[in-house]
Amino acid sequence: MFSPRDSEPCNAPDHRLLAATTARTFGHKLGRVLEGAVGTRFEGETLEDELTQFWKRHAGTTAFDLLPCPEFGTLDAYLSFLRGDTGGTPIVPHLDVALYGGAQYTRLLQEVEVFLRLTELPGLIRAEDVVQAGGLSSGLHSTAIKILSHVGHDLTLRRIRYISERVGNFFSQQKTMVLAALDGEGGGGGA
């Protein structure tokens, strides 16, 4: 018997079924990895490990800044700030706990949010800049928007590049874990 769509026998192995099964298996393993399923053998990373590897991978880059502002100077100073060493409560919780999957992703989002919030406009805005942006008839609101969009545009793009690289690295790492789980190398307990 033949199928009217593809003129192949209906009882022949269907490549679409294999593709759907593979996608379902991959999706299941991805879900287990991102949930941080108990019983898996994946070793997580601390935020310090993540950022140290990220810094090594992107040493010398000019596409984005590795620190949110120059006052930190080093990765250690930035990590100290995130730990709350300067005065109490950690800025990013579980910074020194080795995590993977969804918990690691949540911590990553917290770190990049802090990174973005610490953005500072470079230099001072001079009175001449305000006069030039304001022109003859602009109000204060539209003048501020012009100045910030001019001065802050490049800086914002650099921050977005940092965030996209961090998130991209995270998902690349998760892909490796999922493929290991599919091969049976990294997953115990049905992960």
SERO-4910 file (N, C-alpha, C, O; in steps of 0.05 Angstrom, whole numbers):
BEGIN
 pado doro    nc1    nc2    nc3   cac1   cac2   cac3    cc1    cc2    cc3    oc1    oc2    oc3
  Met    A     17    -24      0      0      0      0     18     25      0     38     26     14
  Phe    A     10     45    -15     26     69    -18     12     93     -6    -13     95     -6
  Ser    A     28    111      5     18    136     15     14    155     -7     32    158    -24
  Pro    A     -8    170     -9    -13    188    -31      7    212    -32     11    224    -53
  Arg    A     18    219     -8     35    242     -8     63    237    -18     74    253    -34
  Asp    A     76    215    -10    103    212    -18    109    187    -34    132    181    -39
  Ser    A     89    173    -42     91    149    -59    110    128    -48    124    115    -63
  Glu    A    112    126    -22    128    105     -9    109     85      5     87     93     13
  Pro    A    118     61      8    101     42     22     96     51     51    114     61     64
  Cys    A     71     48     61     63     58     87     77     42    109     81     52    131
  Asn    A     84     17    104     97      1    125    127      4    125    140     -9    141
  Ala    A    138     21    108    167     26    108    174     44    132    157     60    140
  Pro    A    199     42    143    206     59    165    203     89    157    212     96    135
  Asp    A    192    104    173    186    132    167    207    150    180    210    150    205
  His    A    223    164    164    243    182    175    232    204    192    245    215    209
  Arg    A    207    212    186    194    232    203    189    222    231    192    238    250
  Leu    A    183    197    234    179    186    261    205    185    276    206    192    300
  Leu    A    227    178    262    253    178    275    261    206    284    271    210    306
  Ala    A    256    226    266    263    254    273    246    263    297    257    277    314
  Ala    A    220    256    297    203    265    319    212    252    345    212    264    366
  Thr    A    219    226    344    228    212    368    254    224    378    257    228    402
  Thr    A    273    230    360    298    242    368    293    269    380    305    275    401
  Ala    A    276    285    368    270    312    379    257    310    407    263    325    425
  Arg    A    239    290    410    226    286    436    247    278    457    246    288    479
  Thr    A    265    260    450    286    251    468    304    274    476    311    278    499
  Phe    A    312    290    456    329    313    461    315    333    479    327    343    498
  Gly    A    290    338    473    274    356    490    271    346    518    273    362    537
  His    A    267    320    522    265    309    549    292    312    564    292    321    587
  Lys    A    314    306    550    340    308    563    347    338    569    357    344    591
  Leu    A    340    356    551    344    384    556    329    393    580    339    408    597
  Gly    A    304    385    582    287    392    605    299    382    631    300    396    651
  Arg    A    309    357    631    321    345    655    346    361    663    351    366    686
  Val    A    363    368    643    387    383    649    381    411    660    392    419    680
  Leu    A    362    425    646    355    452    655    341    452    682    342    472    697
  Glu    A    327    430    689    315    429    715    335    423    737    329    426    761
  Gly    A    359    414    729    379    407    749    370    381    762    372    379    787
  Ala    A    361    362    747    349    337    757    368    323    777    392    320    772
  Val    A    356    314    799    371    299    819    379    272    806    363    260    792
  Gly    A    403    264    812    412    238    802    429    241    777    440    221    768
  Thr    A    433    264    767    451    268    744    479    271    755    483    278    778
  Arg    A    499    266    738    526    267    747    541    291    737    566    292    737
  Phe    A    527    311    728    540    335    718    550    351    741    536    355    761
  Glu    A    574    361    738    585    379    759    579    408    751    583    416    728
  Gly    A    568    423    769    562    450    763    586    468    765    609    459    769
  Glu    A    582    494    762    603    513    764    595    536    783    571    542    785
  Thr    A    614    547    796    609    571    812    609    594    792    619    591    770
  Leu    A    599    617    801    599    640    784    628    649    778    635    659    757
  Glu    A    645    645    798    674    652    794    686    635    772    701    645    756
  Asp    A    679    609    772    689    591    751    679    600    723    694    602    704
  Glu    A    653    606    722    641    615    697    655    640    686    663    641    663
  Leu    A    657    660    704    669    686    695    698    684    689    708    697    670
  Thr    A    713    667    704    741    663    698    745    651    670    761    660    654
  Gln    A    729    630    664    730    618    637    721    638    615    733    639    594
  Phe    A    701    653    621    691    673    602    713    694    597    717    702    574
  Trp    A    727    703    618    748    723    614    771    711    598    782    724    581
  Lys    A    778    686    603    800    673    588    792    671    558    808    676    541
  Arg    A    767    663    553    758    659    526    757    686    511    761    687    486
  His    A    751    708    525    748    734    511    769    754    519    765    778    516
  Ala    A    792    744    528    814    762    534    822    778    509    825    767    488
  Gly    A    825    804    513    833    821    491    811    830    473    816    843    453
  Thr    A    786    823    479    764    831    461    760    861    463    764    874    483
  Thr    A    752    872    441    744    900    440    715    904    434    705    926    432
  Ala    A    701    881    430    672    882    423    654    890    446    633    901    443
  Phe    A    663    884    470    648    890    494    667    892    518    690    883    516
  Asp    A    657    903    540    673    906    564    669    882    582    646    871    584
  Leu    A    690    873    595    688    850    613    680    858    641    673    842    658
  Leu    A    682    884    647    674    895    673    652    916    668    652    930    648
  Pro    A    633    918    686    611    938    683    620    966    684    608    984    672
  Cys    A    641    972    700    652    999    701    681    997    709    690    978    722
  Pro    A    697   1016    701    726   1015    705    735   1015    734    757   1007    740
  Glu    A    718   1024    752    725   1025    781    732    998    792    747    996    811
  Phe    A    721    976    781    726    950    791    755    942    785    769    931    803
  Gly    A    764    947    762    792    942    754    799    913    749    813    907    729
  Thr    A    789    894    765    796    866    761    771    849    765    751    857    776
  Leu    A    773    824    756    751    805    760    748    800    790    725    797    799
  Asp    A    769    798    804    767    793    833    752    815    848    736    809    866
  Ala    A    756    840    840    742    862    853    712    860    846    695    866    863
  Tyr    A    706    853    821    678    851    813    664    828    828    642    831    837
  Leu    A    678    805    830    667    782    845    663    789    875    644    781    887
  Ser    A    682    804    886    680    813    914    655    830    917    640    827    937
  Phe    A    650    848    898    626    864    899    601    847    898    582    851    913
  Leu    A    600    827    879    577    810    876    572    793    901    549    786    907
  Arg    A    594    786    915    591    770    940    580    787    963    570    776    982
  Gly    A    582    813    960    573    831    981    595    835   1002    589    843   1025
  Asp    A    620    831    994    642    834   1013    645    862   1024    657    867   1045
  Thr    A    634    881   1009    637    909   1017    616    918   1037    618    941   1047
  Gly    A    597    901   1043    578    910   1063    553    894   1066    531    905   1066
  Gly    A    556    868   1069    532    853   1077    522    833   1057    536    814   1049
  Thr    A    497    837   1049    482    817   1033    494    813   1005    501    833    992
  Pro    A    497    788    997    507    783    970    489    796    949    465    794    951
  Ile    A    501    807    929    486    819    907    474    797    889    451    799    880
  Val    A    490    776    884    481    753    869    482    729    888    504    720    896
  Pro    A    459    718    895    459    695    914    472    670    901    473    667    877
  His    A    482    653    918    493    627    910    517    630    891    522    613    874
  Leu    A    531    651    894    554    657    877    576    635    879    588    628    859
  Asp    A    580    625    903    601    605    908    591    576    908    605    558    917
  Val    A    566    572    899    555    545    898    557    536    869    550    550    851
  Ala    A    566    511    866    568    499    839    540    491    829    528    473    841
  Leu    A    531    505    809    504    500    798    506    492    769    526    497    756
  Tyr    A    484    480    759    481    476    730    452    477    724    435    478    741
  Gly    A    446    478    698    418    478    689    404    504    696    415    526    694
  Gly    A    378    501    703    361    524    708    371    542    731    368    566    729
  Ala    A    382    530    752    392    546    774    416    563    765    419    586    773
  Gln    A    433    551    749    456    566    738    446    588    719    458    610    719
  Tyr    A    426    583    704    415    603    685    403    626    701    407    650    693
  Thr    A    389    620    723    377    642    739    399    659    751    397    684    751
  Arg    A    420    647    760    443    662    771    456    679    749    464    701    754
  Leu    A    459    668    725    470    683    703    453    708    697    464    729    693
  Leu    A    427    705    697    409    728    692    412    749    714    411    773    708
  Gln    A    416    740    739    420    759    760    447    774    756    448    798    761
  Glu    A    467    760    748    493    773    744    492    793    721    503    815    724
  Val    A    480    786    699    480    804    676    461    828    682    466    850    671
  Glu    A    441    824    699    424    847    707    441    867    723    439    891    718
  Val    A    457    857    742    474    874    757    494    888    739    499    912    741
  Phe    A    506    873    720    525    884    701    512    908    686    525    929    683
  Leu    A    488    904    676    474    925    661    467    948    679    469    971    670
  Arg    A    458    944    703    451    965    721    474    983    730    471   1006    737
  Leu    A    499    972    729    522    987    736    534   1003    713    555   1015    716
  Thr    A    520   1004    691    529   1020    668    530   1049    675    512   1061    687
  Glu    A    553   1061    669    557   1090    673    562   1103    647    575   1092    630
  Leu    A    551   1127    644    557   1143    620    586   1152    621    595   1162    642
  Pro    A    601   1150    600    629   1158    600    631   1189    601    617   1203    586
  Gly    A    648   1198    618    653   1227    619    630   1243    630    610   1233    638
  Leu    A    634   1269    629    613   1288    638    599   1299    614    610   1302    593
  Ile    A    574   1306    619    558   1320    598    562   1349    603    556   1360    624
  Arg    A    573   1362    583    580   1391    585    555   1408    579    536   1399    566
  Ala    A    556   1433    588    535   1452    583    532   1457    553    509   1460    544
  Glu    A    554   1457    539    553   1461    510    537   1439    496    523   1443    477
  Asp    A    540   1414    507    525   1391    495    495   1394    499    479   1388    482
  Val    A    488   1405    523    459   1409    529    448   1431    510    426   1427    500
  Val    A    463   1452    507    453   1474    490    451   1465    461    431   1470    448
  Gln    A    471   1450    452    470   1440    424    447   1420    420    434   1422    399
  Ala    A    443   1402    438    422   1382    436    394   1395    438    375   1387    425
  Gly    A    392   1416    455    366   1429    459    357   1447    436    333   1449    431
  Gly    A    376   1459    422    368   1477    401    353   1500    412    356   1508    435
  Leu    A    336   1512    395    321   1536    403    295   1529    417    286   1544    435
  Ser    A    282   1507    409    255   1504    420    250   1477    434    227   1471    441
  Ser    A    270   1461    438    266   1435    451    262   1438    481    273   1456    494
  Gly    A    245   1421    492    241   1421    521    263   1404    534    279   1391    521
  Leu    A    263   1405    560    284   1391    576    283   1360    571    303   1347    568
  His    A    259   1350    569    255   1321    565    267   1312    538    283   1293    538
  Ser    A    260   1325    517    271   1318    491    301   1322    489    315   1308    475
  Thr    A    311   1343    502    340   1348    503    354   1325    517    375   1315    508
  Ala    A    344   1316    540    356   1294    555    356   1268    538    375   1253    538
  Ile    A    334   1263    524    332   1240    507    353   1241    485    367   1221    479
  Lys    A    357   1264    472    377   1267    451    405   1261    462    421   1247    449
  Ile    A    411   1273    485    438   1269    496    443   1240    504    464   1229    497
  Leu    A    424   1228    518    427   1200    526    428   1181    503    444   1162    504
  Ser    A    412   1186    482    413   1168    459    440   1171    444    449   1151    433
  His    A    451   1195    444    477   1198    431    499   1187    447    516   1172    436
  Val    A    501   1193    472    523   1185    489    520   1155    497    540   1141    498
  Gly    A    496   1147    503    493   1120    514    489   1098    494    489   1074    501
  His    A    485   1104    469    480   1084    448    502   1063    446    497   1039    448
  Asp    A    526   1072    442    549   1053    438    554   1037    464    559   1013    462
  Leu    A    551   1050    486    555   1036    512    534   1014    516    540    992    525
  Thr    A    509   1020    509    488   1001    511    493    977    492    488    954    500
  Leu    A    502    982    468    508    961    450    530    943    461    529    918    457
  Arg    A    550    954    473    572    938    485    561    921    508    569    898    511
  Arg    A    542    931    524    530    916    545    513    893    533    514    870    544
  Ile    A    498    898    513    482    877    500    500    855    488    493    832    489
  Arg    A    523    863    477    542    843    467    552    825    490    554    801    487
  Tyr    A    559    837    512    568    822    536    546    802    544    552    778    548
  Ile    A    522    812    547    500    794    555    495    772    535    491    749    543
  Ser    A    495    778    510    490    757    489    513    736    489    507    713    485
  Glu    A    537    745    494    560    726    496    557    708    520    561    683    519
  Arg    A    549    719    543    546    703    567    523    683    564    526    660    571
  Val    A    500    692    553    478    674    550    485    652    529    478    629    532
  Gly    A    498    661    507    506    641    486    525    620    497    522    597    491
  Asn    A    544    628    514    562    609    526    547    590    544    553    566    545
  Phe    A    528    600    559    512    582    576    498    561    560    500    537    567
  Phe    A    484    569    539    469    549    523    487    530    508    480    507    504
  Ser    A    510    539    501    530    521    488    539    500    508    541    477    501
  Gln    A    543    508    533    550    489    554    527    469    559    532    445    563
  Gln    A    502    479    559    480    461    564    477    441    541    469    418    546
  Lys    A    483    450    517    481    432    494    501    408    498    494    385    492
  Thr    A    524    415    507    544    394    513    534    374    534    537    350    531
  Met    A    521    384    554    510    367    575    488    349    565    486    326    571
  Val    A    470    361    548    448    346    537    459    324    519    449    301    519
  Leu    A    478    330    502    489    310    484    503    288    500    501    264    492
  Ala    A    516    295    522    528    275    539    507    257    552    510    233    554
  Ala    A    485    269    560    463    254    571    450    235    550    443    213    557
  Leu    A    448    245    525    438    228    504    456    204    499    447    182    492
  Asp    A    482    209    501    501    187    497    504    169    521    517    148    520
  Gly    A    491    177    543    493    162    568    518    167    584    524    152    603
  Glu    A    534    187    576    559    192    590    555    208    616    570    204    635
  Gly    A    536    226    616    535    244    639    510    241    655    507    254    676
  Gly    A    491    224    647    466    224    661    461    198    675    460    176    663
  Gly    A    457    199    700    448    176    715    419    181    724    410    204    720
  Gly    A    406    163    734    379    167    744    359    176    724    341    191    730
  Gly    A    363    168    698    344    175    678    347    202    666    329    211    651
  Ala    A    368    216    672    372    242    661    384    239    634    389    258    620
***
